[in-house]
Amino acid sequence: MKSVKNLIVPFIILVALSLFAAVYFIADGIAKKKANENVDGLITVFECDEKDVTKIAVFNTQTGYTSAVKCTADGSGNVICEFAGDDYSASEKYSQSKLLSFVNAMTRIYSSHKINAEGRMADYGLDNPKFNIIIDTVSGTTKLMLGNITPDGQDCYLCAEGSSDVYMVDVSKELYAELKGIDFFESITVEIDYNDVKTVHFDRKSDGLSLDAKVSVSSNGMAVFELYAPYVHGTSGYFGNMFDTLSHFYIDEFVAIEASELQQYGLDVPAYHFVFNMNNGEKKEFFFSKPISGYYYGYMSGSTKYFKISEYILTGLDINETILIDPYICYCYAKDYTTIIGTYKEKTFKFELDVPNGNSIVSEDSRVSLDGRNAKISDSAGRSYCSLLFESIACIKIGGIEIAEKTKPASAAELTLTFIDRNYVTTVYEFYPKDSDSYYVFKNGEYMNFYVYATEIFNDGGSDTYNYGYWRAYELLNQAISDNMNGIYDL
């Protein structure tokens, strides 16, 4: 049996080798090569330290374009890269990390297979290669040529000038060879602080939707959006999520689009438009196409660059309007109100609440009454009928949106809900028949531009005490108060 000491030494060596391999792969990953490209046993076609590189140039023989990166080492030994391709622009900023990734990819070339192609260079696209790669280092110049991609699409063929040896190297080498100046642009990071935002706007061409909202920041730092056009109402989390994405936005992939190509990319008439109106009067605008092959193409105000982002990043752009807004007519919390009065034709109820902060409507410290009678009645399972009534009132869903200049009808509303809050502020909701199945809703005498379905008022959920219209919930609570036994009433 081997001693523990004899086992420890190989184990330490194994751990050290594992750590070395992990660091090597992470560093090499920036060049986007296959994981197995550095495994022992592979052929080293070309390798040098980027500190020794002075320039790398890639000439595309089919287009006549040359991409080039110059390299210098500073006093600390760090490599500084400078883009020097045919489409260099002094007004653009180029990313050091992207340029260094290119240098790393072109100075570390390994192969799993070598072919003697003497007299058969054309078979591999190397008699007239698409790319000529010239690598200048402090010790000399190396010229490499890239040919066809292998039938499986995983590799491409490469050879050195003056040699008939052909190597299969990772296809990422060709992807790097195809890069142009736009691919090295410095990424754009958009950071918008909601404390600096006054209002936001969103519109889309598919259905003509246009929404404007005021922005405020709550005590916990969350942005709150309140619509002011085309109607006054709250928004849902989906609305906020759309703007949150753009308020902290990272643009990394740019696209060269000519004016004649805007229609092809859906940017001649952008499908989506976002605006942040800042407190200082500035505007930050974003324009996007419809999704094309998994991407949104777009541009932003103040920039001439077109970019693309995954449709998985920018979500919710086609969500129905009734989901983007607060889905309820009068969502509220029991702790904020003292009285809710409901009327239906000649019938009336008065629902009175005294719910301390931090307590629920059914807590021991809460007081709830209906028409002066104790309303804290439950079924045998513990479901509270006063909770059912309050939830049914607070969660009256918007059935649809109908934008119109409607004046308050001369006739009385068929139903009303009057809310009195702890500060004695009164809010009145009135329901006027739209048709046999729905009601227009007015708030304090103004049309809300919404209607609700009658089921939100008169639906009888039967034994399902989570599915009642608010008037039926009132009738059920009224019956429970009359017929309960020691505070318990079962249907």
C-alpha positions as CSV (number, residue, x, y, z in Angstrom):
1,M,0.0,0.0,0.0
2,K,1.4,3.4,-1.0
3,S,2.1,5.9,1.8
4,V,0.1,9.1,2.1
5,K,3.3,11.0,1.4
6,N,3.7,9.2,-1.9
7,L,0.2,10.1,-2.9
8,I,0.4,13.8,-1.9
9,V,3.2,14.7,-4.3
10,P,1.4,13.5,-7.5
11,F,-1.8,15.1,-6.2
12,I,-0.1,18.5,-5.8
13,I,1.4,18.2,-9.3
14,L,-2.0,17.3,-10.7
15,V,-3.6,20.3,-9.0
16,A,-0.9,22.7,-10.3
17,L,-1.2,21.4,-13.8
18,S,-5.0,21.8,-13.6
19,L,-4.7,25.4,-12.4
20,F,-2.2,26.2,-15.2
21,A,-4.5,24.7,-17.8
22,A,-7.5,26.7,-16.5
23,V,-5.6,30.0,-16.6
24,Y,-4.3,29.2,-20.1
25,F,-7.8,28.5,-21.5
26,I,-9.3,31.5,-19.9
27,A,-6.6,33.8,-21.4
28,D,-6.9,32.1,-24.8
29,G,-10.7,32.3,-24.7
30,I,-10.6,36.0,-25.7
31,A,-9.5,34.8,-29.2
32,K,-12.7,32.7,-29.4
33,K,-10.8,29.5,-30.3
34,K,-12.0,26.0,-29.7
35,A,-11.2,24.6,-26.3
36,N,-9.0,21.9,-27.7
37,E,-6.9,24.2,-29.8
38,N,-4.2,24.3,-27.1
39,V,-4.3,20.7,-26.0
40,D,-0.8,19.1,-26.0
41,G,-0.1,17.2,-29.2
42,L,-1.5,19.9,-31.5
43,I,0.8,21.4,-34.2
44,T,2.0,24.9,-33.5
45,V,1.7,26.6,-36.9
46,F,2.6,30.0,-35.6
47,E,3.0,31.5,-32.1
48,C,4.5,34.6,-30.7
49,D,4.1,36.9,-27.7
50,E,1.9,39.9,-28.6
51,K,4.6,42.1,-27.0
52,D,6.8,41.2,-29.9
53,V,4.2,42.2,-32.6
54,T,4.6,45.5,-34.4
55,K,1.8,45.1,-36.9
56,I,-0.7,42.6,-38.2
57,A,-2.3,43.2,-41.6
58,V,-5.0,41.1,-43.3
59,F,-5.6,41.6,-47.0
60,N,-8.9,40.4,-48.5
61,T,-8.0,39.5,-52.1
62,Q,-11.7,39.5,-53.2
63,T,-12.6,42.9,-51.9
64,G,-9.3,44.6,-51.9
65,Y,-9.8,45.7,-48.2
66,T,-7.0,45.6,-45.7
67,S,-7.5,45.4,-42.0
68,A,-4.5,46.3,-39.9
69,V,-3.6,46.6,-36.2
70,K,-0.4,48.2,-35.0
71,C,1.1,47.3,-31.6
72,T,3.5,49.0,-29.3
73,A,4.6,48.1,-25.7
74,D,4.5,50.8,-23.1
75,G,7.1,51.2,-20.3
76,S,5.2,48.6,-18.1
77,G,5.2,46.0,-20.9
78,N,1.5,46.5,-21.7
79,V,0.6,46.2,-25.4
80,I,-1.2,49.2,-26.9
81,C,-3.1,48.5,-30.1
82,E,-4.0,51.0,-32.8
83,F,-6.4,50.2,-35.6
84,A,-4.9,51.1,-39.0
85,G,-7.2,49.5,-41.5
86,D,-8.4,51.0,-44.8
87,D,-11.6,52.3,-43.1
88,Y,-9.8,54.0,-40.2
89,S,-11.6,57.1,-38.9
90,A,-9.9,59.6,-36.6
91,S,-13.3,60.5,-35.1
92,E,-14.0,57.0,-33.9
93,K,-12.9,55.3,-30.7
94,Y,-11.6,51.7,-31.1
95,S,-11.7,49.1,-28.3
96,Q,-8.4,48.0,-26.9
97,S,-9.9,44.7,-25.8
98,K,-11.3,43.9,-29.2
99,L,-8.0,44.8,-30.9
100,L,-6.0,42.8,-28.5
101,S,-8.4,39.8,-29.0
102,F,-7.6,40.1,-32.8
103,V,-3.9,40.2,-32.1
104,N,-4.1,37.1,-29.8
105,A,-6.1,35.2,-32.4
106,M,-3.6,35.9,-35.2
107,T,-0.5,35.1,-33.1
108,R,-1.6,31.8,-31.7
109,I,-2.4,29.4,-34.5
110,Y,-2.6,25.7,-33.8
111,S,-3.7,22.7,-36.0
112,S,-4.9,19.2,-35.4
113,H,-4.1,18.0,-38.9
114,K,-1.4,18.7,-41.5
115,I,-1.8,17.9,-45.2
116,N,1.0,17.6,-47.8
117,A,-0.7,19.5,-50.6
118,E,2.2,19.8,-53.0
119,G,0.7,20.4,-56.5
120,R,-2.9,20.5,-55.0
121,M,-3.1,23.9,-53.4
122,A,-6.2,24.7,-55.4
123,D,-8.1,21.9,-53.7
124,Y,-7.9,23.9,-50.5
125,G,-8.5,27.4,-52.0
126,L,-4.8,28.3,-51.4
127,D,-3.7,28.8,-55.0
128,N,-5.5,32.1,-54.8
129,P,-6.3,32.5,-51.1
130,K,-9.1,34.8,-49.9
131,F,-6.9,36.3,-47.1
132,N,-3.3,37.1,-46.9
133,I,-2.1,37.6,-43.3
134,I,1.2,39.5,-42.7
135,I,2.5,39.4,-39.2
136,D,5.4,41.8,-38.4
137,T,7.4,41.1,-35.3
138,V,10.6,42.4,-33.8
139,S,12.3,39.3,-35.2
140,G,10.9,39.4,-38.8
141,T,7.9,39.0,-41.0
142,T,5.6,35.9,-41.4
143,K,3.0,35.6,-44.2
144,L,0.1,33.2,-43.8
145,M,-2.7,32.5,-46.2
146,L,-6.3,31.3,-45.5
147,G,-8.2,29.2,-48.0
148,N,-11.5,27.4,-48.0
149,I,-13.6,26.4,-45.0
150,T,-13.7,22.6,-44.4
151,P,-17.0,20.8,-45.4
152,D,-18.1,20.4,-41.8
153,G,-17.7,24.2,-41.2
154,Q,-15.5,23.7,-38.2
155,D,-12.1,24.5,-39.6
156,C,-10.4,26.3,-42.5
157,Y,-7.2,25.6,-44.5
158,L,-4.1,27.6,-43.9
159,C,-0.5,27.6,-45.2
160,A,2.6,29.7,-44.8
161,E,4.1,31.4,-47.8
162,G,6.5,29.2,-49.7
163,S,5.3,26.0,-48.1
164,S,3.1,23.2,-49.5
165,D,2.1,22.1,-46.0
166,V,-1.6,22.8,-45.4
167,Y,-3.0,23.0,-41.9
168,M,-6.6,22.7,-40.7
169,V,-7.1,25.5,-38.2
170,D,-10.2,26.7,-36.3
171,V,-12.7,28.5,-38.5
172,S,-12.6,31.5,-36.1
173,K,-9.4,32.5,-37.8
174,E,-11.4,33.3,-40.9
175,L,-14.0,35.1,-38.8
176,Y,-11.3,37.3,-37.4
177,A,-9.8,37.9,-40.9
178,E,-13.2,39.2,-42.0
179,L,-13.3,41.9,-39.4
180,K,-13.4,45.6,-40.4
181,G,-13.1,48.8,-38.6
182,I,-16.7,48.9,-37.4
183,D,-16.1,45.6,-35.6
184,F,-13.4,47.2,-33.4
185,F,-15.5,50.2,-32.3
186,E,-15.5,50.9,-28.6
187,S,-18.7,49.7,-27.0
188,I,-21.3,52.3,-26.0
189,T,-22.6,52.1,-22.5
190,V,-25.9,54.1,-21.9
191,E,-26.4,55.0,-18.2
192,I,-29.6,57.0,-17.5
193,D,-30.4,58.0,-13.9
194,Y,-34.1,58.2,-13.4
195,N,-33.5,61.1,-11.0
196,D,-32.6,63.1,-14.1
197,V,-35.6,62.0,-16.1
198,K,-38.8,64.1,-16.3
199,T,-41.0,62.0,-18.7
200,V,-40.7,59.1,-21.1
201,H,-42.4,58.2,-24.4
202,F,-43.0,55.0,-26.3
203,D,-44.7,54.5,-29.6
204,R,-44.9,51.6,-32.1
205,K,-46.0,51.6,-35.7
206,S,-47.8,48.2,-35.8
207,D,-50.9,49.5,-33.9
208,G,-50.3,53.2,-33.5
209,L,-49.8,52.9,-29.8
210,S,-48.4,56.0,-28.2
211,L,-47.8,56.4,-24.5
212,D,-46.3,59.2,-22.4
213,A,-45.5,58.9,-18.7
214,K,-44.2,61.1,-15.9
215,V,-41.3,59.6,-14.0
216,S,-40.6,59.8,-10.3
217,V,-38.3,57.9,-8.0
218,S,-39.7,56.3,-4.9
219,S,-38.1,56.3,-1.4
220,N,-36.6,52.9,-2.1
221,G,-35.0,54.1,-5.4
222,M,-37.5,52.5,-7.8
223,A,-38.7,54.4,-10.8
224,V,-42.5,55.0,-10.9
225,F,-44.2,55.7,-14.2
226,E,-47.6,57.5,-14.3
227,L,-49.2,57.9,-17.7
228,Y,-50.5,61.4,-18.6
229,A,-51.2,60.8,-22.4
230,P,-53.4,59.7,-24.1
231,Y,-55.0,59.1,-20.6
232,V,-54.1,59.4,-17.0
233,H,-53.4,56.1,-15.4
234,G,-50.6,54.0,-13.8
235,T,-48.4,51.5,-15.6
236,S,-47.5,47.9,-15.1
237,G,-44.1,46.3,-14.5
238,Y,-43.9,45.5,-18.2
239,F,-43.8,49.1,-19.1
240,G,-41.1,49.8,-16.6
241,N,-39.0,46.8,-17.7
242,M,-38.9,48.2,-21.3
243,F,-37.4,51.5,-20.1
244,D,-35.2,49.8,-17.5
245,T,-33.5,47.9,-20.3
246,L,-32.7,51.1,-22.2
247,S,-31.7,53.1,-19.1
248,H,-28.7,50.7,-18.6
249,F,-27.9,49.7,-22.1
250,Y,-24.7,48.1,-23.5
251,I,-24.1,48.3,-27.3
252,D,-21.3,46.1,-28.5
253,E,-22.3,45.0,-32.0
254,F,-22.3,47.6,-34.7
255,V,-23.5,47.2,-38.3
256,A,-22.5,49.1,-41.4
257,I,-25.7,50.2,-43.1
258,E,-25.9,52.5,-46.1
259,A,-28.8,54.9,-46.6
260,S,-30.0,52.7,-49.5
261,E,-30.2,49.7,-47.1
262,L,-32.3,51.3,-44.3
263,Q,-35.5,49.6,-45.6
264,Q,-33.7,46.2,-45.7
265,Y,-33.0,46.6,-42.0
266,G,-36.4,48.1,-41.1
267,L,-34.9,51.4,-40.2
268,D,-36.4,53.6,-42.9
269,V,-39.5,53.7,-40.7
270,P,-38.5,52.3,-37.3
271,A,-41.1,50.1,-35.7
272,Y,-40.4,51.2,-32.1
273,H,-39.4,54.6,-30.7
274,F,-38.4,55.4,-27.1
275,V,-37.7,58.8,-25.6
276,F,-36.2,59.9,-22.3
277,N,-37.0,63.6,-21.7
278,M,-34.4,64.8,-19.2
279,N,-34.9,67.5,-16.6
280,N,-32.3,69.7,-18.3
281,G,-34.3,69.7,-21.5
282,E,-32.2,67.1,-23.4
283,K,-33.7,64.1,-25.1
284,K,-32.3,60.6,-25.4
285,E,-34.0,58.7,-28.2
286,F,-33.8,55.2,-29.4
287,F,-35.2,53.7,-32.6
288,F,-35.6,50.0,-33.4
289,S,-36.6,47.8,-36.3
290,K,-38.9,44.8,-36.0
291,P,-37.0,41.7,-35.0
292,I,-35.0,40.4,-38.0
293,S,-33.4,36.9,-37.7
294,G,-33.3,37.2,-33.9
295,Y,-32.0,40.8,-33.6
296,Y,-33.4,44.3,-33.3
297,Y,-31.5,46.8,-35.5
298,G,-31.4,50.3,-34.1
299,Y,-29.8,53.7,-33.6
300,M,-29.9,56.4,-31.0
301,S,-30.0,60.2,-31.1
302,G,-26.6,61.9,-31.2
303,S,-24.9,58.9,-32.8
304,T,-24.4,58.0,-36.5
305,K,-23.7,54.3,-35.6
306,Y,-26.3,51.6,-36.3
307,F,-26.2,48.6,-33.9
308,K,-28.0,45.4,-33.2
309,I,-29.1,43.6,-30.0
310,S,-30.7,40.3,-29.4
311,E,-34.4,40.1,-29.2
312,Y,-34.0,38.3,-25.9
313,I,-32.5,41.4,-24.3
314,L,-35.1,43.9,-25.5
315,T,-38.4,42.3,-24.5
316,G,-42.1,43.3,-24.3
317,L,-42.2,45.6,-27.3
318,D,-45.3,44.0,-28.7
319,I,-47.2,43.5,-25.4
320,N,-50.8,44.5,-25.5
321,E,-51.6,48.0,-24.3
322,T,-53.8,46.7,-21.5
323,I,-50.8,44.7,-20.1
324,L,-48.4,47.6,-20.3
325,I,-50.6,49.7,-18.1
326,D,-52.0,49.1,-14.6
327,P,-54.6,46.4,-15.4
328,Y,-57.0,47.6,-12.7
329,I,-59.4,50.5,-12.6
330,C,-58.8,51.5,-9.0
331,Y,-56.1,49.2,-7.4
332,C,-55.6,50.3,-3.8
333,Y,-54.6,49.1,-0.3
334,A,-57.0,48.7,2.6
335,K,-54.7,50.6,5.0
336,D,-55.1,53.8,2.9
337,Y,-58.9,54.1,3.1
338,T,-61.6,54.6,5.7
339,T,-64.7,54.2,3.7
340,I,-65.9,52.7,0.4
341,I,-69.5,53.3,-0.7
342,G,-71.0,51.3,-3.5
343,T,-74.3,51.9,-5.3
344,Y,-76.2,49.9,-7.8
345,K,-79.3,51.6,-9.0
346,E,-81.3,52.1,-5.8
347,K,-79.1,49.9,-3.6
348,T,-76.2,51.1,-1.5
349,F,-73.6,49.6,0.9
350,K,-71.1,51.3,3.2
351,F,-67.8,49.4,3.7
352,E,-65.8,51.0,6.6
353,L,-62.1,50.2,7.2
354,D,-59.6,50.8,10.0
355,V,-56.5,48.8,9.0
356,P,-53.3,49.9,10.8
357,N,-50.1,50.1,8.8
358,G,-48.4,46.8,8.6
359,N,-51.6,44.8,9.3
360,S,-53.9,42.9,7.0
361,I,-57.6,43.5,6.7
362,V,-58.3,40.4,8.8
363,S,-55.7,41.0,11.6
364,E,-56.8,41.3,15.2
365,D,-56.1,45.0,15.3
366,S,-58.1,45.8,12.1
367,R,-61.7,46.9,12.3
368,V,-64.0,46.3,9.3
369,S,-67.7,46.8,9.0
370,L,-70.5,46.7,6.4
371,D,-73.4,49.0,7.0
372,G,-72.4,49.3,10.6
373,R,-72.1,45.5,11.2
374,N,-68.9,43.6,12.0
375,A,-67.7,42.3,8.6
376,K,-64.9,40.0,9.8
377,I,-66.7,36.7,8.9
378,S,-64.8,33.7,7.5
379,D,-65.6,30.3,6.2
380,S,-64.4,27.1,7.9
381,A,-61.2,27.1,5.8
382,G,-60.3,30.6,7.1
383,R,-61.2,32.5,3.9
384,S,-62.5,36.0,4.9
385,Y,-65.6,37.4,3.2
386,C,-64.5,41.0,3.9
387,S,-61.2,40.3,2.1
388,L,-63.1,38.9,-0.8
389,L,-65.1,42.2,-1.1
390,F,-62.1,44.4,-0.8
391,E,-60.1,42.4,-3.3
392,S,-63.0,42.4,-5.8
393,I,-63.2,46.2,-5.6
394,A,-59.5,46.8,-5.7
395,C,-59.0,44.4,-8.7
396,I,-61.6,45.5,-11.2
397,K,-59.8,44.7,-14.4
398,I,-59.9,47.0,-17.4
399,G,-61.7,45.2,-20.2
400,G,-60.5,47.4,-23.0
401,I,-59.3,50.9,-24.0
402,E,-61.4,53.2,-26.1
403,I,-59.9,56.6,-26.6
404,A,-62.6,59.2,-27.0
405,E,-63.8,62.7,-25.9
406,K,-66.7,61.5,-23.8
407,T,-68.8,63.9,-21.7
408,K,-70.5,62.6,-18.6
409,P,-74.0,61.4,-19.5
410,A,-76.9,63.4,-18.2
411,S,-78.5,60.3,-16.7
412,A,-77.3,58.8,-13.4
413,A,-74.6,56.2,-13.5
414,E,-75.9,52.6,-13.1
415,L,-73.2,51.9,-10.5
416,T,-70.7,54.0,-8.4
417,L,-67.8,53.4,-6.1
418,T,-66.8,56.2,-3.8
419,F,-63.5,56.0,-2.0
420,I,-62.6,58.2,1.1
421,D,-59.0,58.0,2.1
422,R,-57.3,58.7,5.5
423,N,-56.8,62.4,4.4
424,Y,-60.5,62.7,3.7
425,V,-59.9,62.9,-0.1
426,T,-62.9,61.5,-2.0
427,T,-62.6,59.7,-5.4
428,V,-65.7,58.7,-7.3
429,Y,-65.8,56.0,-10.0
430,E,-69.0,55.9,-12.1
431,F,-70.1,53.1,-14.4
432,Y,-72.3,53.8,-17.4
433,P,-73.6,51.1,-19.8
434,K,-71.6,50.7,-23.0
435,D,-73.6,47.7,-24.1
436,S,-75.3,44.7,-22.5
437,D,-71.9,43.3,-21.4
438,S,-69.7,46.2,-20.4
439,Y,-69.5,49.7,-18.8
440,Y,-67.6,52.9,-19.6
441,V,-65.8,54.2,-16.5
442,F,-65.6,57.8,-15.3
443,K,-63.3,59.0,-12.5
444,N,-64.4,62.2,-10.7
445,G,-66.5,63.1,-13.7
446,E,-63.8,62.5,-16.3
447,Y,-63.9,59.6,-18.8
448,M,-61.0,57.3,-18.1
449,N,-60.9,56.0,-21.7
450,F,-61.5,52.5,-20.3
451,Y,-64.4,50.1,-20.1
452,V,-64.9,47.1,-17.9
453,Y,-66.9,43.9,-18.5
454,A,-70.0,43.2,-16.4
455,T,-68.4,40.1,-15.0
456,E,-66.1,42.3,-13.0
457,I,-69.2,43.5,-11.1
458,F,-71.7,40.7,-11.2
459,N,-69.8,37.4,-11.6
460,D,-70.9,34.8,-9.0
461,G,-68.0,32.5,-8.2
462,G,-70.1,30.1,-6.2
463,S,-68.0,28.1,-3.8
464,D,-64.8,29.7,-5.4
465,T,-64.5,32.7,-3.2
466,Y,-61.6,34.1,-5.3
467,N,-63.8,34.7,-8.4
468,Y,-66.5,37.2,-7.6
469,G,-67.6,40.4,-9.1
470,Y,-67.6,43.2,-6.5
471,W,-71.3,43.5,-6.2
472,R,-71.8,39.8,-5.8
473,A,-69.0,39.8,-3.2
474,Y,-70.9,42.5,-1.3
475,E,-74.1,40.4,-1.4
476,L,-72.2,37.3,-0.2
477,L,-70.6,39.3,2.7
478,N,-74.0,40.7,3.6
479,Q,-75.4,37.2,3.7
480,A,-72.5,35.9,5.7
481,I,-73.0,38.6,8.3
482,S,-76.7,37.7,8.6
483,D,-76.3,33.9,8.7
484,N,-72.9,33.3,10.4
485,M,-72.5,31.1,13.5
486,N,-69.8,32.4,15.8
487,G,-68.1,34.3,12.9
488,I,-68.1,31.3,10.6
489,Y,-70.3,31.0,7.5
490,D,-69.9,28.3,4.8
491,L,-71.6,28.2,1.4
